[in-house]
Amino acid sequence: MTVEVVPWLIIGGAAAALGGLALVSQARNRKRRASYAEYALIRGFTFEAQRADWEQRYAGVLDLFNEGHRHVWGNTISGTKNQLPFTAFEYRWVTGGGKSSSTHYICGVVWERDGVAFPRFALSPEGWLSRIGQLFGMQDIDFDDSPEFSRQYQLKGPDESAIRTLFTPEIRRFLESTPDQHVAGGGHTLIWFRRGTLPSAEQLDEFLELGDQVRRRFLSS
């Protein structure tokens, strides 16, 4: 074997390995989608593998839907739970480009109801980055009578007075006792979400119930 042939064998082997990984990933995704479809069928829900540009519907409520590029709203399960329609979803997007690109995932539940008018707000766990941002003027609505809530969460939105009215002592106590929640609202829409992909079909009942526990504090059936 000549020296010139060796690099091509290495390149060919690497290409074959990457192709094999892609096939494995595709098979895994097909299996996930099939399990979600079966889950939805059994419970009388509707499953859709993808909804094109659906994130644009909520871009005015959740800023994450405005980030990056290559947006994909998928693995959508819709139905009614506790007498209120819901839409569970998985969403991914890409930031950066080339070798510096990163793929991000969130999964969550959306509720929409006429007759409700939420002030636009975003609630997220407070970490060191948000604390540093506050030193440079980043908004964080705190409550003097809820120091633990204020320590755990960053709360922001353009109408502070309306947000303070929305976040009653009951809601704040609930969020204190269930840390690491991500919630956004605006107009007729409420969104609860987590970082990462949608859980397995075996865990979806628990996932939907956790989201619904948050929903009940903000939005009655």
N, C-alpha and C positions, 0 to 999 in steps of 0.2 A: 504493500500500500504506500503510495507516494505521500509526501508531506502535504502536497496541495489538496489532497482529497480529504484529509482529516477535518479541517474547518467546516467543510460542507456536510460531513457526517454529523458533526456537533450541531450545526444549524438545523439540519433535517430532524435530528432527534429532539431538539428543543421545540421545534414547530409541532412535531407529532405529540409531544407531551402537552403542549398548550391546547392543541385540538382535543385531546382526550379530556382535559379538565373542563373545556367548554361543553363537551357532550355530557359529562357528569353533572355539571351545573344545570344544563337544560333539562335533564331527566329529573333532577331534584325539584326544579321549579314546576314541572308538569305534575309531579306527585303532590306538591303542596297545593296547587290549584285544584286538583281533583279532590283532595281532602276537604278544602273549603267548600267546593260545590256540593259535596255529599252532606257536609254539616248544614249548609243552608237549606238543602232539599228536605232533610229530616225535620227541621224546625219551622218550615214554612217561610223561610227568608229567600231573598234573591241574591245570587252571586254573579258578579261580572269581573272578568279577568282584568279589564282596563276601561277607564273612562277618559277619553281624550280631552285634555285641557281642563279637566274638572277643577283643578286647583285655582284657576282664574276666578271661579265663582266665589271663592273665599279669600282672595288676595287682599281685600280690604279689611279683613278681620285678623288674619295671621300673617305676619311679615315674612315668615319662613317661605311662604308660597311665592315670594318675589325674589328669592335668592337664586343665584347661579343659573344653570341651563340644563338641558336634557331632562326636563321634568316628566315624571311618570306617576300617574295616579292609578293604582291597581289594586287587585285582590279586594274588591269592594263587596261588602255584605250589607244589604239593606232589608229592613223589616220593621216590626213594631215590638217594643218591649215595654212592659208596664204602661200600656195604652198610649205610648208616644212613638211616632216614627223615628228611626235612627238610621245612620249610615256609618258603618265601620269601614276603615280603609287602611291601605299601606301606601306611602308616598316616598319617592326618592328623587334626588336631584344631585347635580354635580357642580362643584366649584373648582376654579382653576382650570388648567389645561395641560395636556401632555403628561410628563412624568410628575408634575406637581398637582395633578387633579385629585380630587377627593370625592367619593360618593357618600351621600348622607341619606339616612332613612328615618322616618317617623311613622308611627301607627297610631290610630286614634278613632274617635267617634264624633260625628257631627249631629247636632239636633237643630232643626229649624221650626219655628212656630210663629204664626201670625198672631198679632195682638201683643207681642212682647217687643220691648225696645231697650236692649242693653246699651249702655254706654260702651264705646270701644275700650277694651282693656286687655292686658296680657299679664298673666301670672306665671312665674317660673321660680324654681328653687334658686336661692341666692348663694352664689359661690364667690370665690376670691376675685374672679374677673369682674363680676358685677360690682363688687365692693370697690375695686380699683376705679371702675367707671364712674361710680358715684362721687369719687373725689374730684372728678373732672366734669361734674355737672349732670351725669346720667340720672334720669328720673327714677325715684323709688318712693312710693307712697307708703309711709309708715303710720302706725296707730299707737298713740301713747298708752292706750289702755290694753294693747295686745303686743307686748314686747317680744314674746316668743314667736308669734306670727311674723312680726316685722323682721326678726332675726332670720327666720327660715326662708322668707320669700321676697322676691322683687316684684313689685306691682306697679304698673305704669299705664298711662292712657291720657288722652288730651283733656278730658273733663274730670278733673280730680274730685270735684264736689259730688258729681253723680256716682263716681266709682266708690267714694267713701260711703254713700248711702246704700249702694248695692252690697258692699261687703259688711254685712251685719255681724254682730258679735257671734251669732250662731255659726255663720259660714266660717269666720276666722277660727273659732274653736275646732270645727271639723277639720279644717286644713292643717291646723297645728298637730292634730292627732293622726293625720294621714300625710306624712311629709312627701316631698319630691313630686308634687302635682304640677302639671302644665295645663293651664286653662286659658282660653282666649274667647272673647265675645264681642259682638257688635251688631246692632240692629236686631234682626230676628234669629241670629245664629249664635250657637254656643259650641265650642270645640274643646274636647279633652284629648290629650295626646301624650305619647311617650316617645323617647328616642329608641330607634331600632325597628326591626321588621315586625309584622303581625305575628302573634304567637301561634303555635300549632293549633289545629282544629280541636285537639283534646283540651286545650287551655282557653278556648274562646269564651265559653260560658262564664268562667271566672273573670276574664278580661272585660267582657261586656257588663258584668255586674259591678266591677270596680268603677268603670266609667259612669254607670247609672247612679251609683252612690253620690258621685260628684254632681251629676246633672240634677238630682233631686234637691240639692241645696240651692241651686240657681233657677231651676225651671220645673214647675210642677206639671203633672200629667194632665 
